[in-house]
Amino acid sequence: MKKILIINGHQYYEFSEGKLNASFIEKAKTILNEENFEIKETAASEKYDVKEEVEKFIWADIVFVQTPLNWMSVSWSFKKYLDDVLTLGMMGSMSKGDGRTSENPKNNYGLGGLLEGKYMFSVTANAPKEAFNNPDEKFFNGISEDDLLLPMHLNFKWFGLEPLATFFSYDVMKNPEVENDFIRFENHIKEELINKSK
């Protein structure tokens, strides 16, 4: 049985209640339950026990993050959650510091992770797909979705977790294609979380 930690990184705003992120999580849980995954959940905007969250990371084979893109990153509540949990985890249970040694202080920075699982980001964004990977678009200047999420990827890499392909739901406020997104998402979950975990 595979063990998966599902983190809801949404932060409530009047114009963004979190229904879409919650729907993606429910769809993922339905598929994963059918495949006999063991699931633990956390909502970053709700009260949590930091030590218990560290234990969830250690327990999990896969960490699945469902989050909105918020000011080119993640929500402040999810960032606080990561600051709390990863900082405690860095004290020895999830990593052995920054990976360097006093004998070799110039090398291996960031490679002290002790976890051996994988992670996946699923992101809802108001940006259209065409805004990414396109040097003619002057805001992102050709960067990819994962380029934009690089600090988040590095956070998880620090602890030894390996990435699965990122899922993006685009243009969710101005030009949503929710039904098509759900189809793409289900296929993505089956390929990344189920087929690659066998």
C-alpha positions as CSV (number, residue, x, y, z in Angstrom):
1,M,0.0,0.0,0.0
2,K,1.4,3.4,-1.0
3,K,1.1,6.2,1.6
4,I,0.3,9.7,0.4
5,L,0.2,13.0,2.2
6,I,-2.2,15.5,0.6
7,I,-1.7,19.1,1.5
8,N,-4.3,21.8,0.6
9,G,-2.3,25.0,0.2
10,H,-5.3,27.3,-0.4
11,Q,-5.9,30.5,1.5
12,Y,-9.4,31.8,1.7
13,Y,-10.3,35.1,0.1
14,E,-13.8,36.4,-0.7
15,F,-13.0,36.2,-4.4
16,S,-11.3,32.8,-4.1
17,E,-13.1,30.5,-1.7
18,G,-11.1,27.4,-2.5
19,K,-13.8,25.3,-4.1
20,L,-11.7,24.4,-7.2
21,N,-8.7,23.3,-5.1
22,A,-11.0,21.3,-2.9
23,S,-12.6,19.7,-5.9
24,F,-9.2,18.6,-7.3
25,I,-8.3,17.1,-3.9
26,E,-11.6,15.2,-3.8
27,K,-11.0,13.8,-7.3
28,A,-7.5,12.8,-6.4
29,K,-8.7,11.0,-3.2
30,T,-11.4,9.1,-5.1
31,I,-8.9,7.8,-7.6
32,L,-6.3,7.0,-4.9
33,N,-8.8,5.2,-2.7
34,E,-9.7,3.0,-5.6
35,E,-6.0,2.1,-5.8
36,N,-5.8,1.4,-2.1
37,F,-3.6,4.3,-1.2
38,E,-3.4,5.2,2.4
39,I,-4.1,8.9,2.7
40,K,-3.4,11.6,5.3
41,E,-4.5,15.2,4.8
42,T,-3.5,18.6,5.9
43,A,-5.0,22.0,5.2
44,A,-2.3,24.6,5.6
45,S,-4.7,27.4,6.5
46,E,-6.1,25.4,9.4
47,K,-4.6,24.7,12.8
48,Y,-2.0,22.0,12.8
49,D,0.6,20.4,15.1
50,V,4.1,20.9,13.6
51,K,5.5,17.7,15.1
52,E,2.6,15.7,13.7
53,E,3.2,17.3,10.2
54,V,6.9,16.4,10.3
55,E,5.8,12.8,11.1
56,K,3.4,12.9,8.1
57,F,6.3,13.9,5.8
58,I,8.4,11.0,7.2
59,W,5.5,8.6,6.8
60,A,4.6,9.5,3.3
61,D,5.8,7.8,0.1
62,I,4.4,10.7,-1.9
63,V,3.6,14.3,-0.9
64,F,0.8,15.8,-3.1
65,V,0.4,19.5,-2.9
66,Q,-2.8,21.2,-4.3
67,T,-2.3,25.0,-4.3
68,P,-3.3,28.1,-6.0
69,L,-0.6,30.3,-7.6
70,N,-0.6,33.3,-5.4
71,W,1.5,36.3,-6.4
72,M,3.8,34.1,-8.4
73,S,4.3,31.7,-5.5
74,V,2.1,30.0,-3.0
75,S,-0.3,31.4,-0.4
76,W,1.1,33.0,2.8
77,S,-0.6,30.3,5.0
78,F,1.0,27.5,3.0
79,K,4.4,29.3,3.1
80,K,4.0,29.6,6.9
81,Y,3.2,25.9,7.1
82,L,6.3,25.0,5.1
83,D,8.4,27.4,7.2
84,D,7.1,25.7,10.4
85,V,7.3,22.1,9.3
86,L,10.4,22.1,7.2
87,T,12.4,24.1,9.8
88,L,11.6,21.6,12.5
89,G,12.3,18.7,10.0
90,M,15.7,20.2,9.2
91,M,16.7,19.6,12.8
92,G,17.6,16.0,12.1
93,S,14.5,14.0,11.3
94,M,14.1,15.0,7.6
95,S,17.6,16.2,6.8
96,K,21.1,16.2,8.2
97,G,21.5,20.0,7.9
98,D,22.5,21.5,4.5
99,G,24.5,18.5,3.3
100,R,27.9,20.0,3.8
101,T,30.6,18.8,6.2
102,S,33.3,20.7,8.0
103,E,35.9,18.6,6.0
104,N,34.3,19.7,2.7
105,P,32.4,23.0,3.4
106,K,32.3,24.1,-0.3
107,N,30.4,21.2,-1.8
108,N,27.0,19.4,-1.6
109,Y,25.0,22.3,-0.4
110,G,21.3,21.4,-0.1
111,L,22.0,17.6,-0.4
112,G,21.4,16.6,3.2
113,G,17.9,15.2,2.8
114,L,16.9,12.0,4.5
115,L,13.5,11.4,2.9
116,E,13.3,9.0,0.0
117,G,9.9,9.7,-1.5
118,K,8.4,11.8,-4.3
119,Y,6.3,14.9,-4.5
120,M,3.8,16.4,-6.9
121,F,2.5,19.9,-7.3
122,S,-1.0,20.6,-8.7
123,V,-1.6,24.3,-9.2
124,T,-4.6,26.5,-10.1
125,A,-3.5,29.7,-11.8
126,N,-5.3,32.7,-13.3
127,A,-2.5,32.9,-15.9
128,P,-3.3,31.4,-19.3
129,K,-1.2,28.5,-20.6
130,E,0.1,30.7,-23.4
131,A,1.8,33.0,-20.8
132,F,4.4,30.3,-20.2
133,N,7.2,28.9,-22.3
134,N,6.8,31.8,-24.7
135,P,9.6,34.4,-25.1
136,D,7.1,36.7,-26.9
137,E,5.1,37.1,-23.7
138,K,6.8,40.0,-21.9
139,F,5.8,39.2,-18.3
140,F,7.2,35.7,-17.9
141,N,9.8,36.2,-20.7
142,G,9.6,32.5,-21.8
143,I,9.9,30.8,-18.4
144,S,8.0,27.6,-17.7
145,E,5.6,26.8,-14.9
146,D,8.3,24.8,-13.1
147,D,10.7,27.7,-13.5
148,L,8.2,29.9,-11.7
149,L,7.9,27.2,-8.9
150,L,11.6,26.7,-8.6
151,P,11.9,27.8,-5.0
152,M,9.2,25.3,-4.1
153,H,10.9,22.6,-6.0
154,L,14.2,23.4,-4.1
155,N,12.4,23.2,-0.8
156,F,11.3,19.6,-1.4
157,K,14.6,18.7,-3.0
158,W,16.4,19.9,0.1
159,F,14.8,17.0,2.0
160,G,15.6,14.4,-0.6
161,L,12.2,14.2,-2.3
162,E,12.1,13.6,-6.1
163,P,9.6,15.4,-8.3
164,L,6.7,14.0,-10.3
165,A,5.4,16.1,-13.2
166,T,3.6,19.3,-12.2
167,F,-0.1,19.7,-13.1
168,F,-1.4,23.2,-14.0
169,S,-5.0,24.3,-14.3
170,Y,-4.9,27.6,-16.2
171,D,-6.9,30.8,-16.4
172,V,-9.3,29.6,-13.7
173,M,-10.9,33.0,-13.1
174,K,-11.1,34.8,-16.4
175,N,-11.4,31.9,-18.8
176,P,-11.9,28.6,-17.0
177,E,-12.1,25.2,-18.7
178,V,-12.9,23.2,-15.6
179,E,-14.4,20.1,-17.1
180,N,-11.4,19.7,-19.4
181,D,-9.1,20.4,-16.5
182,F,-10.7,17.6,-14.5
183,I,-10.2,15.2,-17.3
184,R,-6.6,16.2,-17.7
185,F,-6.1,16.0,-13.9
186,E,-7.5,12.5,-13.6
187,N,-5.2,11.3,-16.4
188,H,-2.3,13.1,-14.7
189,I,-3.0,11.5,-11.3
190,K,-3.3,8.0,-12.9
191,E,0.0,8.5,-14.8
192,E,2.1,10.2,-12.1
193,L,0.7,8.9,-8.8
194,I,-0.5,5.5,-9.7
195,N,1.5,4.2,-12.7
196,K,4.8,5.6,-11.5
197,S,4.3,4.2,-8.0
198,K,3.9,0.6,-9.1
